[in-house]
Amino acid sequence: MMHIISGTDRADSNTLKVSKYIQSLYKNLGVDVEIVDLREVRKELAGGPHYGKDQPLSLQKEINKISHSDGLIVVCPEYNGSMPGILKYYIDHFKFPESFEYRPVCFVGLGGMFGGVRPVEHLQQVFGYRNAFIYPQRVFLMNIHKTMTDGGLNDSTMCELLKAQAEGFQRFAMALKVAGLDANSWIAKKAAK
Ligand SMILES: Cc1cc2nc3c(=O)[nH]c(=O)nc-3n(C[C@H](O)[C@H](O)[C@H](O)COP(=O)(O)O)c2cc1C
């Protein structure tokens, strides 16, 4: 199972709408993908901080999805030149190192004229620092306030880019698994030592 992290807790967010669209692209490819909606996870994070080991069971359930995922698709809006605080706070609750190490991850940004390139590059630093496998083809959804109309993404180029990313990323994650280089193989090897 792969996971889309919808990277904000803002009500009626474009990020969640884009996440649902991306989920439908994976479904068309026959790939099961669950959305992690930070508006929901926020409820589990609220009583925190719960860094490290003493996390309530309900939060552990959310965090365990990440440390068992076949691949993460992070959809991130730009807030004040970076990622939303809730997203970094959530990432800081991930199990270390198993959530990150060798985990396939790809990124979609959304924002104004730069389409979220700044938060995506911050995220690449974070996941790169923690040894994730970063899929190189990123997608930036520019001028999202104009392209997101009637709840849908009305820009054929952007839709094509997302489709190409979904096709490529699921093959990327599968190739890592076949080669025994995926995160879950890494965890199994570590446990066997
Ligand atoms: C708090 C806040 C800060 C923002 N800062 C930026 C910014 O620095 N650069 C940018 O291009 N867009 C910025 N925007 C515009 C958002 O990227 C755009 O509205 C996008 O739809 C937000 O995603 P959301 O609808 O999922 O919250 C900001 C929006 C919000 C709510």
The ligand as an SDF file (V2000), in Angstrom:
LIG
                    3D

 31 33  0  0  0  0  0  0  0  0999 V2000
   -0.9460   30.8280    5.0830 C   0  0  0  0  0  0  0  0  0  0  0  0
   -0.7160   30.8460    3.5930 C   0  0  0  0  0  0  0  0  0  0  0  0
    0.4940   31.2750    3.0990 C   0  0  0  0  0  0  0  0  0  0  0  0
    0.7310   31.2760    1.7190 C   0  0  0  0  0  0  0  0  0  0  0  0
    1.9540   31.6400    1.2570 N   0  0  0  0  0  0  0  0  0  0  0  0
    2.2520   31.4760   -0.0530 C   0  0  0  0  0  0  0  0  0  0  0  0
    3.5660   31.7060   -0.5410 C   0  0  0  0  0  0  0  0  0  0  0  0
    4.4790   32.0520    0.1910 O   0  0  0  0  0  0  0  0  0  0  0  0
    3.7940   31.5130   -1.8640 N   0  0  0  0  0  0  0  0  0  0  0  0
    2.8210   31.0860   -2.7180 C   0  0  0  0  0  0  0  0  0  0  0  0
    3.0980   30.8930   -3.9120 O   0  0  0  0  0  0  0  0  0  0  0  0
    1.5700   30.8680   -2.2960 N   0  0  0  0  0  0  0  0  0  0  0  0
    1.2560   31.0520   -0.9840 C   0  0  0  0  0  0  0  0  0  0  0  0
   -0.0160   30.8100   -0.5330 N   0  0  0  0  0  0  0  0  0  0  0  0
   -1.0210   30.3740   -1.5070 C   0  0  0  0  0  0  0  0  0  0  0  0
   -1.2030   28.8640   -1.4410 C   0  0  0  0  0  0  0  0  0  0  0  0
   -0.0710   28.1600   -1.8730 O   0  0  0  0  0  0  0  0  0  0  0  0
   -2.4250   28.4600   -2.2310 C   0  0  0  0  0  0  0  0  0  0  0  0
   -3.5070   29.2150   -1.7300 O   0  0  0  0  0  0  0  0  0  0  0  0
   -2.7390   27.0000   -2.0790 C   0  0  0  0  0  0  0  0  0  0  0  0
   -3.9890   26.7310   -2.6180 O   0  0  0  0  0  0  0  0  0  0  0  0
   -2.7380   26.6200   -0.6170 C   0  0  0  0  0  0  0  0  0  0  0  0
   -3.0230   25.2770   -0.4840 O   0  0  0  0  0  0  0  0  0  0  0  0
   -4.3140   24.8350    0.3130 P   0  0  0  0  0  0  0  0  0  0  0  0
   -5.5080   25.3370   -0.4580 O   0  0  0  0  0  0  0  0  0  0  0  0
   -4.2190   23.3630    0.3130 O   0  0  0  0  0  0  0  0  0  0  0  0
   -4.2350   25.4450    1.6710 O   0  0  0  0  0  0  0  0  0  0  0  0
   -0.2830   30.8350    0.8280 C   0  0  0  0  0  0  0  0  0  0  0  0
   -1.5160   30.4300    1.3510 C   0  0  0  0  0  0  0  0  0  0  0  0
   -1.7450   30.4050    2.7060 C   0  0  0  0  0  0  0  0  0  0  0  0
   -3.0670   29.8930    3.2450 C   0  0  0  0  0  0  0  0  0  0  0  0
  1  2  1  0
  2  3  1  0
  2 30  2  0
  3  4  2  0
  4  5  1  0
  4 28  1  0
  5  6  2  0
  6  7  1  0
  6 13  1  0
  7  8  2  0
  7  9  1  0
  9 10  1  0
 10 11  2  0
 10 12  1  0
 12 13  2  0
 13 14  1  0
 14 15  1  0
 14 28  1  0
 15 16  1  0
 16 17  1  0
 16 18  1  0
 18 19  1  0
 18 20  1  0
 20 21  1  0
 20 22  1  0
 22 23  1  0
 23 24  1  0
 24 25  2  0
 24 26  1  0
 24 27  1  0
 28 29  2  0
 29 30  1  0
 30 31  1  0
M  END
$$$$
